[in-house]
Amino acid sequence: MATLVEERDSTGAPIRGAGYSLFLLFLANFLNMADRALLGIVVDPVKLDLGLTDTEMSLVSGTAFVLFNLIVGVFIARWVDHSNRKKILVLGVALWSGATALTGLAQGFWSLGLFRILVGVGEATAFPVAISMISDLFAAPRRPRAISNFQASTFVGLVVGSILAGVLAAAHGWRAMFLICGLAGFVLVTLLLATMREPKRAQDHASADLPPEISLVRAIILLLRLRGFISLSLGMAFGGMAVAVLPIWAPAFLLRSHDVPLAAVGALIGPAVGLGGISGTIFAGMLASYLVRKRKSDVQGLLVRPARVEVWLSRWCPLRGSFVGHSVSA
């Protein structure tokens, strides 16, 4: 364990076992997103069985989940900075898997809301643990691609989770579907306990000048002062709004307005969201890694001006000289 960071070579090659660790993190986030997609596919059956309204379904699937996921996530990220990340991830996977299974036992609004809150708290561990570990497992030039590969698990999970939810719910009912998917998570818990290694923490040049211990408020202030952080956060927030709405209410739209069978809903929603998301995140990671190497900057290499993107698109767009071309030359 003590030699993990020393095994990184001068060309930025990942340390020994980094690929497998990334694979385990991929599986954890895959399960995270798959479990998150389950309720959206069965909104109408759950609503009918429990006698809930659309507003109540929105509260348990959106507000209750996201609010606790965000608030607890800040403190979990702080915990990740100071504790064993493997243990935190194992605890998180066990918590959200157990809560997912218990969702199948919900009897009303409050019990369903409680189980969704627990799912949100457990799933809040996956992202901070992964980003922290990837930072220690991969050198800066390879880090963007590693993160994009990890992020691709988001859309793989949405695709598989949506399809499985529809098929299992149609065959066995929504309660059995939650129980099956939740218990499956404990297979990953066992795998993490048996094979994941906690990497030694590395300190790069960006964090070398920071004091070893700073308060949470001070850490937040430092983040807000980073160039581009607020814009990045706002962009991700607005993008997240669009991404969050589709998995929850698109299935209900298909069921109610187009009479799509429950077993087929996931097969329609999942690939539509997943294919674009997977290709986009992988391409973005490859582009970011290229820019980091070219510009010799971990941060500035990730910034691309919209006008420059328009120039690149104008070279390939069949409408070159009309819409894109005019916007560049203006």
N, C-alpha and C positions, 0 to 999 in steps of 0.2 A: 504493500500500500504506500509506503514512503517514497517509492521510486516512480509513482505514476506521473507526476508533473515533469520529472526529469527525462522521461521517455519521449517528450515532444521534440522533434528535430528542428534544425534551423530553417527548414523550408516551410514550416507551419503544419507538418503532417500531424494527424491526431495521435493521441497517446494510445498505448496498447489497451484494447478492450473498449475503446470509445465507440466503435461502430455497434457493438452489442448493447452497450448502455443506451445509445440513442434508440436502438430498436425497442428496448424495454420502455423507454419514455414515450416512444411512438405508440406502443400498445396501451399504455396508461391513458394517454390523451384520446386514443381511438375509443376506448371503453367509456371514457368521460363523455365524449360527444354522442356516442351511440345511446347511452343511457339518457342523455339530455333530450334526444329526439323522440323518445318513446311516447311521452305524454301527448305530444302534438299530433301524432298519428291517430290516437284513440280519444281525442277530445270529445267527440260526439258520443261514443259509447259510455265514457266515464260520466259525462254530463247527464245523460239519460238515466244511468243506473243510480247515480247519487242524488239526482234531482237538483242539479245546480244550474245557475244561469251563465250566460257568456261572460258577464262581468266577474262572477266568482271564479270561473275557469281562468280568466286573465290574471286575476290576483294570485292564484296558486301557481300557475305556470310561469308567470312573468314577475310580478312585483315581489312576492314572497321569496322566490328563488333568487332573483338577481340582487335584491337588496342585501340579503344576508351573505350572498356570494361575494359581493363587493366589499362590504364592511369587514367581514371576517377575513377576506383575502388580504387586506392591508396588514393585519396582525400576523397572518400566516406567513406572508412574505418576510416580515421582520423575524419571525421564528426561524424561517429557512436560513436567514443570514447567520444564525448563531448555533444551530443544532444539526443533528444528523438528518440529512435530507432523505436518505433511504427510509428511515423509520417514519418520517412525516408522510412520505408518499404512500407507504404501506398502510398507515393509519387512515389516510384520506380515502384510498381505494376501498378499504374495508367498510368505512363509514358510508360512502355513497352507494356501494353495492348492497349493503344491508338495508339502507333506506329505500333503495329502488325496489327490493324484494318486498318490503313492508308496504309500499304503495299499493300493492295488490290486495292488501287487507283493509284499505281505507273505507270508512263507513260514512263519511260526510265531508263538509268543507274544512273543518278544523283539523281533522286527522290527515286529510290529503295535504293541506297546507303545511302541517308539521313535517310530514315525510319529505315534501319538496324542499323545505328549509334545510333539513339534514342533508339531502342530496347536494344542495348548493354549497353548504359548508364543506362537505367532503371534497367536492370537485374543485374547490378553491385552492387545494394543495397542488394540483397537477401542473399548472402553468409556472408558478414561481419556482417549484422544485426543478422543473425541466430547464428553464432558462438559466438558473444558477449552475446546474450540473453541466450544461452544454458550454457555458463560459469557461469551465475548468477542464473540459474534455477536448476542446478544439481551440486552436490558435485563431487569432483575429481574421486572417485571410480566409479560413475555412468555416468560420462561425456562421456567416449569413446563410450559406448553403445548408449547413446542419440544422439551423433554425427553420429554414423553409421546408426541409424534409420532415421535421417534427410537426410543423404547422399543417402539412398536408394531411396528417392524421385526423385533423378536425373534420375535413370533408369526407374522408374515407369512413369515419365514424358516423357521420350524418347519413351517408348513403346506406351503409350496412344496417345501422340502427333503424332507419326508416323502413327498409324492406322487411327486416325481421319482425318489427313491431306489427306491420300490417298482416303479414303471413301468420304469425303466431296468434295474434288477437282474433283473426278470422277463424282459425282452426280450433283454438282452445279458450278464447275469451280474454278480455283485457287483464283480468286479475292474474291468470296463469302466465300471461306474457310477462308481466312485471316480475313475477316470482322467478321465472326461468332466467330472464336476463340479469336480475340482481344476483342470484346465486352463482351465475357464471363468472361474476367478477372475483369470486374468491379463488378461482383457478389462477388468476393473475396475481392475487395476493401471495399465494404459495410460490409462484415463479419468482416474484420480486424478493421474497425472503430467502430463497434458495440460491439465487444466481446474481442478484444485483450487487455491485460494489460501490461503496461510498468513495468518490474520488477526493484526493487531497485538494484543498482550496488553493487556488493560484491567485496572485495579486498582480494585475497588469498595471501599466504605467498610468492609466486613467484614474485608478483608485489609490495609487501609492502615496499621494499627497494628502489623502483624507485621514482624519484622526481615526484610530481604531474603534472607538465607541462614540456614536453620536445619537442624540435623541431622535425619536420618530418624527417629531415636528421639524427638527433641523434637517433631517434627511429629505422630507417632503419639500422644504424650502430650496434645498440644493437642486432637487429635480426640476422644480419650477423655473429655476434660473438657467437651466441648460438650454442652449440655443435649439429651437425647433421642438422642444418637448411639449409645450402647450398645443402647438399646431398639430403635432402628431397625435396627441391624446384626443383632441377634438375630432380629428379625422377618423380615428378608430371608433370613437363614440358614435358618430353618425353612421359609419359603416356597420357598426354592431347593431344599431337599431334596425336597419334593413335586413341583416342576417337573422336577427332574432324573430322578426315577425313571420317570415316565410315558413319555417318549420312548424310553428304553432298553429297558424290559421289557414295556410294553403291546403292542408288535408281536409279541414272542415269545409272549405270552399268547394273542393272537388266532390266531397260527399253530398253536400246539400244542393249545390247548383248544377252538378253534372252527373249525379248518380253513379259515381265511380265506385266499384266494389271496394270494401275495406282492404282486402288482400292485395289490391292493385294500387292503392294510394301511395304507399311507400315506394313502389317501383317507379312511379311517375315523378314524385317529388325528389327522391334521393339522387338519382343520376343527374337531374337538371341542376341541382345545387352543387353536387360533388365534382362533376367533370370540369366545370369551369374553375371551381375553387382549387382543385388539386393542380391543374396545369398552371393556374395563375401564381400560386404560392411557390411552386418549384421554379418557374421561370424567374420570378422576382428574386429568389435566393441566388440563382445562378448569375443574374445581372448584378446583384449587390456584391457578390464575391468578386466579380470581374472589376467593378468600379473601385472596390477597396484596394485591390492589387494595383490597378492602374494609377490611382490618385494617391496611393501611399497614405491613406487616412482612414481610420476606422469609422469616423462619423461623416466627414464631408463626402466620402466615397459613396455614401448611401443617399445623398441628396441629388435629385434630378429635377431640373427646372421644367415646368410644364411646357414652356415654349420649345425646349429641346426635344421633348417627347413628341410634340407636334411635327417637328422637323423629321424625326425618325419615321413617324407614321406616314408623312407625306411622300416619302420615298417609295412606299409600298402601296399606298391607297390608290385604288382605281379612279377616285375622284380628284386626284392630284390636280391642283390648279383651280379647284372650285372652292370647297369649304375649307379643308385643311390648308391648302396652299395659300388662300387669302389670309387666314388667321396668322400664318407665319410671316407673311410679307408685310402685314399691316404695321 
